[in-house]
Amino acid sequence: MTEAETADETKATEAKALNTRIALYDPTTDSLEEITDLLHQAYASLAARGFNYVAATQTTEVTKSRLTAGKGYIARLTGEAKIIGTVTYYTTARVAPDEPEYYKKSAVGHFGQFAVHHGMQKLGIGSRLVEFVESLARAEGKEEMACDTAEGATDLIEYYTRRGYRLIEYHQWDKACYRSVILSRRLVG
Ligand SMILES: CC(C)(COP(=O)(O)OP(=O)(O)OC[C@H]1O[C@@H](n2cnc3c(N)ncnc32)[C@H](O)[C@@H]1OP(=O)(O)O)[C@@H](O)C(=O)NCCC(=O)NCCS
């Protein structure tokens, strides 16, 4: 590929990411099957590495319950019907016995069920989704935004670290075969 072609491809990539439209999950237009398939495919490589993330195999009912336990968002390219990403923002911890203590703090928001379509990764869409939920939390007066991932998923920990997240504590989800890290970044000051 020539230098000019590389530059063109980079521009096209950036344009795609910039044209991402993020909207609140709408049960009348957003297919739970499509969102669940996207999650299964996006998390497949993590599952292949031995991390039994719920999102790699969950049913459409679980997708729905996670989307609606917080504010679930769906990303598409402007003018296109295909779903290319999803993230759910939670104002507070969900009602489950194994929720991390850190998620119960009123000054802390967190996000989860975060994925970009496996064919659309590394275009900046995930960054847009993270920045989007951070802006929601900031607007709500949260001081911190948190998330969690497997302790052994060092690539993901680096991804979040590059975005200002730091280690808060370790956590064991009941059904996970791995220990998780709770990560958080300051939204104010
Ligand atoms: C994690 C995940 C959501 C990130 O989404 P993404 O859209 O691939 O993320 P981004 O494109 O914003 O960033 C990924 C990397 O792509 C590259 N990238 C971003 N924008 C780019 C662009 N315009 N051109 C070229 N490369 C780019 C960068 O190297 C970036 O890493 P860095 O900014 O940290 O150096 C996605 O990879 C995914 O769905 N993974 C599987 C599910 C998962 O791991 N979910 C999170 C569990 S905790």
The ligand as an SDF file (V2000), in Angstrom:
LIG
                    3D

 48 50  0  0  0  0  0  0  0  0999 V2000
  -12.7220   -3.6440   24.2980 C   0  0  0  0  0  0  0  0  0  0  0  0
  -13.5070   -3.1090   23.1040 C   0  0  0  0  0  0  0  0  0  0  0  0
  -14.9260   -2.7820   23.5050 C   0  0  0  0  0  0  0  0  0  0  0  0
  -12.7720   -1.8530   22.6180 C   0  0  0  0  0  0  0  0  0  0  0  0
  -13.4770   -1.3260   21.5100 O   0  0  0  0  0  0  0  0  0  0  0  0
  -12.7060   -0.7960   20.2130 P   0  0  0  0  0  0  0  0  0  0  0  0
  -13.6840   -0.0820   19.3760 O   0  0  0  0  0  0  0  0  0  0  0  0
  -11.9550   -1.9190   19.6030 O   0  0  0  0  0  0  0  0  0  0  0  0
  -11.7000    0.2240   20.9160 O   0  0  0  0  0  0  0  0  0  0  0  0
  -10.9640    1.4660   20.2600 P   0  0  0  0  0  0  0  0  0  0  0  0
  -10.9610    1.3500   18.7910 O   0  0  0  0  0  0  0  0  0  0  0  0
  -11.5240    2.6830   20.8610 O   0  0  0  0  0  0  0  0  0  0  0  0
   -9.4990    1.2860   20.8290 O   0  0  0  0  0  0  0  0  0  0  0  0
   -8.7470    0.0680   20.6250 C   0  0  0  0  0  0  0  0  0  0  0  0
   -7.4260    0.3670   19.9590 C   0  0  0  0  0  0  0  0  0  0  0  0
   -7.7000    0.5580   18.6080 O   0  0  0  0  0  0  0  0  0  0  0  0
   -6.7280    1.4300   18.0490 C   0  0  0  0  0  0  0  0  0  0  0  0
   -7.4510    2.5350   17.3790 N   0  0  0  0  0  0  0  0  0  0  0  0
   -8.3900    3.3410   17.8930 C   0  0  0  0  0  0  0  0  0  0  0  0
   -8.7910    4.2390   16.9700 N   0  0  0  0  0  0  0  0  0  0  0  0
   -8.1130    3.9620   15.8470 C   0  0  0  0  0  0  0  0  0  0  0  0
   -8.1080    4.5190   14.5490 C   0  0  0  0  0  0  0  0  0  0  0  0
   -8.8990    5.5700   14.2340 N   0  0  0  0  0  0  0  0  0  0  0  0
   -7.2910    3.9750   13.6250 N   0  0  0  0  0  0  0  0  0  0  0  0
   -6.4850    2.9350   13.9480 C   0  0  0  0  0  0  0  0  0  0  0  0
   -6.4410    2.3640   15.1710 N   0  0  0  0  0  0  0  0  0  0  0  0
   -7.2410    2.8690   16.1040 C   0  0  0  0  0  0  0  0  0  0  0  0
   -5.8760    1.9230   19.1610 C   0  0  0  0  0  0  0  0  0  0  0  0
   -4.6910    1.1840   19.1920 O   0  0  0  0  0  0  0  0  0  0  0  0
   -6.7240    1.6170   20.3880 C   0  0  0  0  0  0  0  0  0  0  0  0
   -5.9470    1.3940   21.4880 O   0  0  0  0  0  0  0  0  0  0  0  0
   -5.3720    2.6130   22.3870 P   0  0  0  0  0  0  0  0  0  0  0  0
   -6.1030    3.8750   22.0040 O   0  0  0  0  0  0  0  0  0  0  0  0
   -5.7040    2.1830   23.7760 O   0  0  0  0  0  0  0  0  0  0  0  0
   -3.9230    2.6560   22.0620 O   0  0  0  0  0  0  0  0  0  0  0  0
  -13.5330   -4.1370   21.9290 C   0  0  0  0  0  0  0  0  0  0  0  0
  -12.2440   -4.4820   21.5750 O   0  0  0  0  0  0  0  0  0  0  0  0
  -14.3360   -5.3840   22.2540 C   0  0  0  0  0  0  0  0  0  0  0  0
  -15.5160   -5.4580   21.9820 O   0  0  0  0  0  0  0  0  0  0  0  0
  -13.6480   -6.3960   22.8190 N   0  0  0  0  0  0  0  0  0  0  0  0
  -14.3200   -7.6400   23.2050 C   0  0  0  0  0  0  0  0  0  0  0  0
  -15.2320   -7.4420   24.3900 C   0  0  0  0  0  0  0  0  0  0  0  0
  -14.5010   -6.8280   25.5530 C   0  0  0  0  0  0  0  0  0  0  0  0
  -13.3300   -7.0760   25.7870 O   0  0  0  0  0  0  0  0  0  0  0  0
  -15.2310   -6.0010   26.3180 N   0  0  0  0  0  0  0  0  0  0  0  0
  -14.7130   -5.3760   27.5140 C   0  0  0  0  0  0  0  0  0  0  0  0
  -14.6680   -6.3480   28.6070 C   0  0  0  0  0  0  0  0  0  0  0  0
  -14.1010   -5.5850   30.1150 S   0  0  0  0  0  0  0  0  0  0  0  0
  1  2  1  0
  2  3  1  0
  2  4  1  0
  2 36  1  0
  4  5  1  0
  5  6  1  0
  6  7  2  0
  6  8  1  0
  6  9  1  0
  9 10  1  0
 10 11  2  0
 10 12  1  0
 10 13  1  0
 13 14  1  0
 14 15  1  0
 15 16  1  0
 15 30  1  0
 16 17  1  0
 17 18  1  0
 17 28  1  0
 18 19  1  0
 18 27  1  0
 19 20  2  0
 20 21  1  0
 21 22  1  0
 21 27  2  0
 22 23  1  0
 22 24  2  0
 24 25  1  0
 25 26  2  0
 26 27  1  0
 28 29  1  0
 28 30  1  0
 30 31  1  0
 31 32  1  0
 32 33  2  0
 32 34  1  0
 32 35  1  0
 36 37  1  0
 36 38  1  0
 38 39  2  0
 38 40  1  0
 40 41  1  0
 41 42  1  0
 42 43  1  0
 43 44  2  0
 43 45  1  0
 45 46  1  0
 46 47  1  0
 47 48  1  0
M  END
$$$$
